[in-house]
């Protein structure tokens, strides 16, 4: 199964509370922090909600 490397590239300050919680649920804590998650519909949906704040790369 493919994995996704998610990096926070923009701040969550002055964002909606749901977006802040989504960033936290993805495991991101600060700018340029990266996490790796499996590629599944739940994670893709979370990424879609905060796509303007994160950068996504597919890794094997």
N, CA, C, O and CB atoms as a CASP TS submission, in Angstrom:
PFRMAT TS
TARGET T0000
AUTHOR 0000-0000-0000
METHOD Language model
MODEL 1
PARENT N/A
ATOM      1  N   UNK     1       0.837  -1.179   0.000  1.00  0.00           N
ATOM      2  CA  UNK     1       0.000   0.000   0.000  1.00  0.00           C
ATOM      3  C   UNK     1       0.886   1.248   0.000  1.00  0.00           C
ATOM      4  O   UNK     1       1.903   1.297   0.691  1.00  0.00           O
ATOM      5  CB  UNK     1      -0.955  -0.005   1.218  1.00  0.00           C
ATOM      6  N   UNK     2       0.496   2.236  -0.767  1.00  0.00           N
ATOM      7  CA  UNK     2       1.260   3.476  -0.848  1.00  0.00           C
ATOM      8  C   UNK     2       1.117   4.273   0.444  1.00  0.00           C
ATOM      9  O   UNK     2       0.166   4.103   1.207  1.00  0.00           O
ATOM     10  CB  UNK     2       0.799   4.319  -2.050  1.00  0.00           C
ATOM     11  N   UNK     3       2.085   5.136   0.658  1.00  0.00           N
ATOM     12  CA  UNK     3       2.060   6.005   1.828  1.00  0.00           C
ATOM     13  C   UNK     3       2.140   7.449   1.363  1.00  0.00           C
ATOM     14  O   UNK     3       2.613   7.733   0.262  1.00  0.00           O
ATOM     15  CB  UNK     3       3.223   5.670   2.807  1.00  0.00           C
ATOM     16  N   UNK     4       1.678   8.350   2.204  1.00  0.00           N
ATOM     17  CA  UNK     4       1.696   9.773   1.908  1.00  0.00           C
ATOM     18  C   UNK     4       2.567  10.496   2.920  1.00  0.00           C
ATOM     19  O   UNK     4       2.419  10.303   4.126  1.00  0.00           O
ATOM     20  CB  UNK     4       0.271  10.351   1.907  1.00  0.00           C
ATOM     21  N   UNK     5       3.473  11.328   2.428  1.00  0.00           N
ATOM     22  CA  UNK     5       4.273  12.186   3.293  1.00  0.00           C
ATOM     23  C   UNK     5       3.596  13.554   3.274  1.00  0.00           C
ATOM     24  O   UNK     5       3.494  14.189   2.225  1.00  0.00           O
ATOM     25  CB  UNK     5       5.791  12.265   2.819  1.00  0.00           C
ATOM     26  N   UNK     6       3.140  13.999   4.432  1.00  0.00           N
ATOM     27  CA  UNK     6       2.393  15.249   4.549  1.00  0.00           C
ATOM     28  C   UNK     6       3.251  16.241   5.317  1.00  0.00           C
ATOM     29  O   UNK     6       3.705  15.951   6.424  1.00  0.00           O
ATOM     30  CB  UNK     6       1.013  15.031   5.257  1.00  0.00           C
ATOM     31  N   UNK     7       3.477  17.422   4.725  1.00  0.00           N
ATOM     32  CA  UNK     7       4.297  18.459   5.335  1.00  0.00           C
ATOM     33  C   UNK     7       3.473  19.726   5.483  1.00  0.00           C
ATOM     34  O   UNK     7       2.825  20.164   4.533  1.00  0.00           O
ATOM     35  CB  UNK     7       5.570  18.727   4.499  1.00  0.00           C
ATOM     36  N   UNK     8       3.497  20.317   6.672  1.00  0.00           N
ATOM     37  CA  UNK     8       2.785  21.572   6.891  1.00  0.00           C
ATOM     38  C   UNK     8       3.631  22.706   6.343  1.00  0.00           C
ATOM     39  O   UNK     8       4.777  22.885   6.755  1.00  0.00           O
ATOM     40  CB  UNK     8       2.469  21.791   8.402  1.00  0.00           C
ATOM     41  N   UNK     9       3.066  23.481   5.404  1.00  0.00           N
ATOM     42  CA  UNK     9       3.822  24.559   4.775  1.00  0.00           C
ATOM     43  C   UNK     9       3.275  25.943   5.126  1.00  0.00           C
ATOM     44  O   UNK     9       3.948  26.948   4.897  1.00  0.00           O
ATOM     45  CB  UNK     9       3.818  24.377   3.275  1.00  0.00           C
ATOM     46  N   UNK    10       2.068  26.005   5.678  1.00  0.00           N
ATOM     47  CA  UNK    10       1.486  27.279   6.090  1.00  0.00           C
ATOM     48  C   UNK    10       0.919  27.146   7.495  1.00  0.00           C
ATOM     49  O   UNK    10       0.533  26.058   7.924  1.00  0.00           O
ATOM     50  CB  UNK    10       0.388  27.735   5.098  1.00  0.00           C
ATOM     51  N   UNK    11       0.873  28.255   8.197  1.00  0.00           N
ATOM     52  CA  UNK    11       0.427  28.271   9.582  1.00  0.00           C
ATOM     53  C   UNK    11      -1.089  28.081   9.692  1.00  0.00           C
ATOM     54  O   UNK    11      -1.844  28.435   8.787  1.00  0.00           O
ATOM     55  CB  UNK    11       0.839  29.578  10.245  1.00  0.00           C
ATOM     56  N   UNK    12      -1.508  27.517  10.818  1.00  0.00           N
ATOM     57  CA  UNK    12      -2.933  27.336  11.104  1.00  0.00           C
ATOM     58  C   UNK    12      -3.485  28.479  11.948  1.00  0.00           C
ATOM     59  O   UNK    12      -4.649  28.450  12.350  1.00  0.00           O
ATOM     60  CB  UNK    12      -3.164  26.007  11.819  1.00  0.00           C
ATOM     61  N   UNK    13      -2.662  29.477  12.215  1.00  0.00           N
ATOM     62  CA  UNK    13      -3.122  30.644  12.967  1.00  0.00           C
ATOM     63  C   UNK    13      -4.169  31.390  12.139  1.00  0.00           C
ATOM     64  O   UNK    13      -4.029  31.523  10.923  1.00  0.00           O
ATOM     65  CB  UNK    13      -1.926  31.584  13.329  1.00  0.00           C
ATOM     66  N   UNK    14      -5.204  31.868  12.795  1.00  0.00           N
ATOM     67  CA  UNK    14      -6.323  32.591  12.165  1.00  0.00           C
ATOM     68  C   UNK    14      -7.098  31.711  11.190  1.00  0.00           C
ATOM     69  O   UNK    14      -7.698  32.219  10.243  1.00  0.00           O
ATOM     70  CB  UNK    14      -5.806  33.828  11.434  1.00  0.00           C
ATOM     71  N   UNK    15      -7.093  30.424  11.406  1.00  0.00           N
ATOM     72  CA  UNK    15      -7.883  29.489  10.596  1.00  0.00           C
ATOM     73  C   UNK    15      -9.072  29.020  11.412  1.00  0.00           C
ATOM     74  O   UNK    15      -9.109  29.174  12.633  1.00  0.00           O
ATOM     75  CB  UNK    15      -7.022  28.275  10.127  1.00  0.00           C
ATOM     76  N   UNK    16     -10.034  28.451  10.725  1.00  0.00           N
ATOM     77  CA  UNK    16     -11.222  27.910  11.365  1.00  0.00           C
ATOM     78  C   UNK    16     -10.814  26.809  12.358  1.00  0.00           C
ATOM     79  O   UNK    16      -9.816  26.120  12.149  1.00  0.00           O
ATOM     80  CB  UNK    16     -12.215  27.358  10.301  1.00  0.00           C
ATOM     81  N   UNK    17     -11.582  26.653  13.421  1.00  0.00           N
ATOM     82  CA  UNK    17     -11.271  25.652  14.452  1.00  0.00           C
ATOM     83  C   UNK    17     -11.218  24.241  13.862  1.00  0.00           C
ATOM     84  O   UNK    17     -10.390  23.434  14.284  1.00  0.00           O
ATOM     85  CB  UNK    17     -12.316  25.708  15.581  1.00  0.00           C
ATOM     86  N   UNK    18     -12.077  23.934  12.905  1.00  0.00           N
ATOM     87  CA  UNK    18     -12.069  22.599  12.289  1.00  0.00           C
ATOM     88  C   UNK    18     -10.760  22.343  11.557  1.00  0.00           C
ATOM     89  O   UNK    18     -10.240  21.228  11.586  1.00  0.00           O
ATOM     90  CB  UNK    18     -13.250  22.445  11.318  1.00  0.00           C
ATOM     91  N   UNK    19     -10.222  23.370  10.900  1.00  0.00           N
ATOM     92  CA  UNK    19      -8.950  23.205  10.199  1.00  0.00           C
ATOM     93  C   UNK    19      -7.813  23.006  11.189  1.00  0.00           C
ATOM     94  O   UNK    19      -6.918  22.198  10.943  1.00  0.00           O
ATOM     95  CB  UNK    19      -8.666  24.417   9.304  1.00  0.00           C
ATOM     96  N   UNK    20      -7.833  23.726  12.298  1.00  0.00           N
ATOM     97  CA  UNK    20      -6.805  23.548  13.326  1.00  0.00           C
ATOM     98  C   UNK    20      -6.839  22.129  13.886  1.00  0.00           C
ATOM     99  O   UNK    20      -5.795  21.513  14.095  1.00  0.00           O
ATOM    100  CB  UNK    20      -6.996  24.570  14.461  1.00  0.00           C
ATOM    101  N   UNK    21      -8.046  21.614  14.127  1.00  0.00           N
ATOM    102  CA  UNK    21      -8.184  20.255  14.654  1.00  0.00           C
ATOM    103  C   UNK    21      -7.754  19.206  13.637  1.00  0.00           C
ATOM    104  O   UNK    21      -7.198  18.171  14.004  1.00  0.00           O
ATOM    105  CB  UNK    21      -9.622  20.000  15.080  1.00  0.00           C
ATOM    106  N   UNK    22      -8.010  19.471  12.367  1.00  0.00           N
ATOM    107  CA  UNK    22      -7.595  18.536  11.319  1.00  0.00           C
ATOM    108  C   UNK    22      -6.073  18.466  11.233  1.00  0.00           C
ATOM    109  O   UNK    22      -5.504  17.382  11.107  1.00  0.00           O
ATOM    110  CB  UNK    22      -8.186  18.951   9.957  1.00  0.00           C
ATOM    111  N   UNK    23      -5.416  19.625  11.301  1.00  0.00           N
ATOM    112  CA  UNK    23      -3.946  19.657  11.301  1.00  0.00           C
ATOM    113  C   UNK    23      -3.413  18.856  12.481  1.00  0.00           C
ATOM    114  O   UNK    23      -2.469  18.079  12.334  1.00  0.00           O
ATOM    115  CB  UNK    23      -3.421  21.118  11.361  1.00  0.00           C
ATOM    116  N   UNK    24      -4.013  19.043  13.640  1.00  0.00           N
ATOM    117  CA  UNK    24      -3.593  18.324  14.850  1.00  0.00           C
ATOM    118  C   UNK    24      -3.847  16.821  14.692  1.00  0.00           C
ATOM    119  O   UNK    24      -3.008  16.007  15.078  1.00  0.00           O
ATOM    120  CB  UNK    24      -4.343  18.869  16.097  1.00  0.00           C
ATOM    121  N   UNK    25      -4.989  16.456  14.133  1.00  0.00           N
ATOM    122  CA  UNK    25      -5.329  15.041  13.947  1.00  0.00           C
ATOM    123  C   UNK    25      -4.385  14.357  12.967  1.00  0.00           C
ATOM    124  O   UNK    25      -4.151  13.152  13.067  1.00  0.00           O
ATOM    125  CB  UNK    25      -6.767  14.903  13.457  1.00  0.00           C
ATOM    126  N   UNK    26      -3.845  15.111  12.027  1.00  0.00           N
ATOM    127  CA  UNK    26      -2.857  14.550  11.101  1.00  0.00           C
ATOM    128  C   UNK    26      -1.499  14.355  11.778  1.00  0.00           C
ATOM    129  O   UNK    26      -0.625  13.677  11.239  1.00  0.00           O
ATOM    130  CB  UNK    26      -2.703  15.460   9.877  1.00  0.00           C
ATOM    131  N   UNK    27      -1.326  14.949  12.956  1.00  0.00           N
ATOM    132  CA  UNK    27      -0.075  14.790  13.687  1.00  0.00           C
ATOM    133  C   UNK    27       0.941  15.874  13.390  1.00  0.00           C
ATOM    134  O   UNK    27       2.125  15.718  13.689  1.00  0.00           O
ATOM    135  CB  UNK    27       0.520  13.465  13.379  1.00  0.00           C
ATOM    136  N   UNK    28       0.486  16.975  12.803  1.00  0.00           N
ATOM    137  CA  UNK    28       1.390  18.076  12.478  1.00  0.00           C
ATOM    138  C   UNK    28       1.379  19.083  13.627  1.00  0.00           C
ATOM    139  O   UNK    28       0.322  19.416  14.161  1.00  0.00           O
ATOM    140  CB  UNK    28       0.982  18.761  11.136  1.00  0.00           C
ATOM    141  N   UNK    29       2.574  19.566  14.002  1.00  0.00           N
ATOM    142  CA  UNK    29       2.688  20.445  15.159  1.00  0.00           C
ATOM    143  C   UNK    29       3.297  21.798  14.843  1.00  0.00           C
ATOM    144  O   UNK    29       3.060  22.756  15.579  1.00  0.00           O
ATOM    145  CB  UNK    29       3.498  19.781  16.208  1.00  0.00           C
ATOM    146  N   UNK    30       4.067  21.909  13.780  1.00  0.00           N
ATOM    147  CA  UNK    30       4.740  23.171  13.463  1.00  0.00           C
ATOM    148  C   UNK    30       5.042  23.204  11.962  1.00  0.00           C
ATOM    149  O   UNK    30       4.897  22.202  11.262  1.00  0.00           O
ATOM    150  CB  UNK    30       6.056  23.337  14.303  1.00  0.00           C
ATOM    151  N   UNK    31       5.459  24.362  11.491  1.00  0.00           N
ATOM    152  CA  UNK    31       5.785  24.504  10.075  1.00  0.00           C
ATOM    153  C   UNK    31       6.947  23.598   9.684  1.00  0.00           C
ATOM    154  O   UNK    31       7.876  23.395  10.466  1.00  0.00           O
ATOM    155  CB  UNK    31       6.121  25.959   9.749  1.00  0.00           C
ATOM    156  N   UNK    32       6.890  23.068   8.494  1.00  0.00           N
ATOM    157  CA  UNK    32       7.909  22.196   7.899  1.00  0.00           C
ATOM    158  C   UNK    32       8.057  20.871   8.649  1.00  0.00           C
ATOM    159  O   UNK    32       9.058  20.174   8.485  1.00  0.00           O
ATOM    160  CB  UNK    32       9.249  22.913   7.868  1.00  0.00           C
ATOM    161  N   UNK    33       7.073  20.526   9.462  1.00  0.00           N
ATOM    162  CA  UNK    33       7.039  19.243  10.143  1.00  0.00           C
ATOM    163  C   UNK    33       6.366  18.247   9.210  1.00  0.00           C
ATOM    164  O   UNK    33       5.334  18.565   8.620  1.00  0.00           O
ATOM    165  CB  UNK    33       6.291  19.339  11.517  1.00  0.00           C
ATOM    166  N   UNK    34       6.921  17.054   9.064  1.00  0.00           N
ATOM    167  CA  UNK    34       6.375  16.037   8.160  1.00  0.00           C
ATOM    168  C   UNK    34       5.949  14.802   8.929  1.00  0.00           C
ATOM    169  O   UNK    34       6.550  14.439   9.941  1.00  0.00           O
ATOM    170  CB  UNK    34       7.401  15.658   7.089  1.00  0.00           C
ATOM    171  N   UNK    35       4.904  14.166   8.431  1.00  0.00           N
ATOM    172  CA  UNK    35       4.437  12.889   8.966  1.00  0.00           C
ATOM    173  C   UNK    35       4.132  11.976   7.786  1.00  0.00           C
ATOM    174  O   UNK    35       3.896  12.440   6.670  1.00  0.00           O
ATOM    175  CB  UNK    35       3.175  13.074   9.887  1.00  0.00           C
ATOM    176  N   UNK    36       4.140  10.675   8.046  1.00  0.00           N
ATOM    177  CA  UNK    36       3.829   9.689   7.019  1.00  0.00           C
ATOM    178  C   UNK    36       2.582   8.927   7.454  1.00  0.00           C
ATOM    179  O   UNK    36       2.508   8.416   8.572  1.00  0.00           O
ATOM    180  CB  UNK    36       5.033   8.716   6.777  1.00  0.00           C
ATOM    181  N   UNK    37       1.609   8.861   6.555  1.00  0.00           N
ATOM    182  CA  UNK    37       0.363   8.156   6.815  1.00  0.00           C
ATOM    183  C   UNK    37       0.066   7.221   5.648  1.00  0.00           C
ATOM    184  O   UNK    37       0.529   7.466   4.534  1.00  0.00           O
ATOM    185  CB  UNK    37      -0.806   9.154   7.037  1.00  0.00           C
ATOM    186  N   UNK    38      -0.699   6.151   5.881  1.00  0.00           N
ATOM    187  CA  UNK    38      -1.120   5.288   4.769  1.00  0.00           C
ATOM    188  C   UNK    38      -2.093   6.045   3.868  1.00  0.00           C
ATOM    189  O   UNK    38      -2.819   6.930   4.320  1.00  0.00           O
ATOM    190  CB  UNK    38      -1.775   3.979   5.300  1.00  0.00           C
ATOM    191  N   UNK    39      -2.094   5.685   2.607  1.00  0.00           N
ATOM    192  CA  UNK    39      -2.987   6.323   1.637  1.00  0.00           C
ATOM    193  C   UNK    39      -4.345   5.644   1.706  1.00  0.00           C
ATOM    194  O   UNK    39      -4.538   4.573   1.130  1.00  0.00           O
ATOM    195  CB  UNK    39      -2.403   6.249   0.192  1.00  0.00           C
ATOM    196  N   UNK    40      -5.293   6.268   2.413  1.00  0.00           N
ATOM    197  CA  UNK    40      -6.643   5.723   2.513  1.00  0.00           C
ATOM    198  C   UNK    40      -7.647   6.875   2.426  1.00  0.00           C
ATOM    199  O   UNK    40      -7.253   8.035   2.550  1.00  0.00           O
ATOM    200  CB  UNK    40      -6.826   4.919   3.843  1.00  0.00           C
ATOM    201  N   UNK    41      -8.913   6.589   2.218  1.00  0.00           N
ATOM    202  CA  UNK    41      -9.909   7.650   2.033  1.00  0.00           C
ATOM    203  C   UNK    41     -10.029   8.613   3.215  1.00  0.00           C
ATOM    204  O   UNK    41     -10.303   9.796   3.013  1.00  0.00           O
ATOM    205  CB  UNK    41     -11.244   7.034   1.771  1.00  0.00           C
ATOM    206  N   UNK    42      -9.832   8.133   4.437  1.00  0.00           N
ATOM    207  CA  UNK    42      -9.941   9.005   5.604  1.00  0.00           C
ATOM    208  C   UNK    42      -8.851  10.079   5.593  1.00  0.00           C
ATOM    209  O   UNK    42      -9.129  11.256   5.822  1.00  0.00           O
ATOM    210  CB  UNK    42      -9.856   8.180   6.895  1.00  0.00           C
ATOM    211  N   UNK    43      -7.627   9.671   5.329  1.00  0.00           N
ATOM    212  CA  UNK    43      -6.512  10.611   5.291  1.00  0.00           C
ATOM    213  C   UNK    43      -6.661  11.558   4.097  1.00  0.00           C
ATOM    214  O   UNK    43      -6.397  12.754   4.220  1.00  0.00           O
ATOM    215  CB  UNK    43      -5.163   9.852   5.218  1.00  0.00           C
ATOM    216  N   UNK    44      -7.081  11.035   2.949  1.00  0.00           N
ATOM    217  CA  UNK    44      -7.293  11.882   1.768  1.00  0.00           C
ATOM    218  C   UNK    44      -8.344  12.954   2.048  1.00  0.00           C
ATOM    219  O   UNK    44      -8.192  14.089   1.596  1.00  0.00           O
ATOM    220  CB  UNK    44      -7.720  11.025   0.560  1.00  0.00           C
ATOM    221  N   UNK    45      -9.400  12.622   2.779  1.00  0.00           N
ATOM    222  CA  UNK    45     -10.423  13.589   3.116  1.00  0.00           C
ATOM    223  C   UNK    45      -9.894  14.674   4.030  1.00  0.00           C
ATOM    224  O   UNK    45     -10.237  15.845   3.870  1.00  0.00           O
ATOM    225  CB  UNK    45     -11.592  12.903   3.759  1.00  0.00           C
ATOM    226  N   UNK    46      -9.053  14.293   4.996  1.00  0.00           N
ATOM    227  CA  UNK    46      -8.459  15.270   5.896  1.00  0.00           C
ATOM    228  C   UNK    46      -7.524  16.207   5.125  1.00  0.00           C
ATOM    229  O   UNK    46      -7.495  17.412   5.375  1.00  0.00           O
ATOM    230  CB  UNK    46      -7.697  14.560   7.032  1.00  0.00           C
ATOM    231  N   UNK    47      -6.768  15.645   4.194  1.00  0.00           N
ATOM    232  CA  UNK    47      -5.859  16.455   3.381  1.00  0.00           C
ATOM    233  C   UNK    47      -6.655  17.441   2.528  1.00  0.00           C
ATOM    234  O   UNK    47      -6.250  18.592   2.364  1.00  0.00           O
ATOM    235  CB  UNK    47      -4.976  15.552   2.483  1.00  0.00           C
ATOM    236  N   UNK    48      -7.773  16.995   1.991  1.00  0.00           N
ATOM    237  CA  UNK    48      -8.597  17.854   1.152  1.00  0.00           C
ATOM    238  C   UNK    48      -9.096  19.083   1.928  1.00  0.00           C
ATOM    239  O   UNK    48      -9.201  20.172   1.364  1.00  0.00           O
ATOM    240  CB  UNK    48      -9.785  17.060   0.596  1.00  0.00           C
ATOM    241  N   UNK    49      -9.403  18.909   3.216  1.00  0.00           N
ATOM    242  CA  UNK    49      -9.901  20.013   4.040  1.00  0.00           C
ATOM    243  C   UNK    49      -8.836  21.070   4.328  1.00  0.00           C
ATOM    244  O   UNK    49      -9.157  22.243   4.519  1.00  0.00           O
ATOM    245  CB  UNK    49     -10.438  19.473   5.345  1.00  0.00           C
ATOM    246  N   UNK    50      -7.570  20.654   4.359  1.00  0.00           N
ATOM    247  CA  UNK    50      -6.493  21.594   4.677  1.00  0.00           C
ATOM    248  C   UNK    50      -5.442  21.636   3.562  1.00  0.00           C
ATOM    249  O   UNK    50      -4.262  21.862   3.828  1.00  0.00           O
ATOM    250  CB  UNK    50      -5.830  21.211   6.009  1.00  0.00           C
ATOM    251  N   UNK    51      -5.864  21.422   2.336  1.00  0.00           N
ATOM    252  CA  UNK    51      -4.931  21.333   1.211  1.00  0.00           C
ATOM    253  C   UNK    51      -4.132  22.620   1.014  1.00  0.00           C
ATOM    254  O   UNK    51      -3.016  22.577   0.497  1.00  0.00           O
ATOM    255  CB  UNK    51      -5.687  21.005  -0.063  1.00  0.00           C
ATOM    256  N   UNK    52      -4.687  23.761   1.420  1.00  0.00           N
ATOM    257  CA  UNK    52      -3.996  25.038   1.279  1.00  0.00           C
ATOM    258  C   UNK    52      -2.915  25.237   2.349  1.00  0.00           C
ATOM    259  O   UNK    52      -2.140  26.191   2.276  1.00  0.00           O
ATOM    260  CB  UNK    52      -5.000  26.176   1.344  1.00  0.00           C
ATOM    261  N   UNK    53      -2.863  24.341   3.341  1.00  0.00           N
ATOM    262  CA  UNK    53      -1.875  24.455   4.416  1.00  0.00           C
ATOM    263  C   UNK    53      -0.787  23.395   4.355  1.00  0.00           C
ATOM    264  O   UNK    53       0.226  23.513   5.045  1.00  0.00           O
ATOM    265  CB  UNK    53      -2.563  24.375   5.742  1.00  0.00           C
ATOM    266  N   UNK    54      -0.978  22.360   3.541  1.00  0.00           N
ATOM    267  CA  UNK    54      -0.045  21.240   3.524  1.00  0.00           C
ATOM    268  C   UNK    54       0.443  20.935   2.107  1.00  0.00           C
ATOM    269  O   UNK    54      -0.153  21.343   1.110  1.00  0.00           O
ATOM    270  CB  UNK    54      -0.702  20.002   4.128  1.00  0.00           C
ATOM    271  N   UNK    55       1.556  20.199   2.068  1.00  0.00           N
ATOM    272  CA  UNK    55       2.107  19.688   0.813  1.00  0.00           C
ATOM    273  C   UNK    55       2.129  18.168   0.950  1.00  0.00           C
ATOM    274  O   UNK    55       2.520  17.645   1.993  1.00  0.00           O
ATOM    275  CB  UNK    55       3.562  20.280   0.508  1.00  0.00           C
ATOM    276  N   UNK    56       1.711  17.459  -0.095  1.00  0.00           N
ATOM    277  CA  UNK    56       1.589  16.001  -0.029  1.00  0.00           C
ATOM    278  C   UNK    56       2.470  15.370  -1.101  1.00  0.00           C
ATOM    279  O   UNK    56       2.482  15.807  -2.252  1.00  0.00           O
ATOM    280  CB  UNK    56       0.108  15.556  -0.207  1.00  0.00           C
ATOM    281  N   UNK    57       3.211  14.331  -0.700  1.00  0.00           N
ATOM    282  CA  UNK    57       4.043  13.552  -1.622  1.00  0.00           C
ATOM    283  C   UNK    57       3.713  12.082  -1.427  1.00  0.00           C
ATOM    284  O   UNK    57       3.542  11.625  -0.296  1.00  0.00           O
ATOM    285  CB  UNK    57       5.574  13.822  -1.388  1.00  0.00           C
ATOM    286  N   UNK    58       3.622  11.340  -2.526  1.00  0.00           N
ATOM    287  CA  UNK    58       3.437   9.889  -2.431  1.00  0.00           C
ATOM    288  C   UNK    58       4.800   9.228  -2.330  1.00  0.00           C
ATOM    289  O   UNK    58       5.717   9.561  -3.082  1.00  0.00           O
ATOM    290  CB  UNK    58       2.643   9.336  -3.655  1.00  0.00           C
ATOM    291  N   UNK    59       4.933   8.293  -1.403  1.00  0.00           N
ATOM    292  CA  UNK    59       6.169   7.533  -1.265  1.00  0.00           C
ATOM    293  C   UNK    59       5.826   6.056  -1.305  1.00  0.00           C
ATOM    294  O   UNK    59       4.685   5.669  -1.053  1.00  0.00           O
ATOM    295  CB  UNK    59       6.921   7.898   0.051  1.00  0.00           C
ATOM    296  N   UNK    60       6.795   5.248  -1.616  1.00  0.00           N
ATOM    297  CA  UNK    60       6.560   3.804  -1.721  1.00  0.00           C
ATOM    298  C   UNK    60       6.834   3.113  -0.425  1.00  0.00           C
ATOM    299  O   UNK    60       6.688   1.894  -0.332  1.00  0.00           O
ATOM    300  CB  UNK    60       7.412   3.196  -2.805  1.00  0.00           C
TER
END
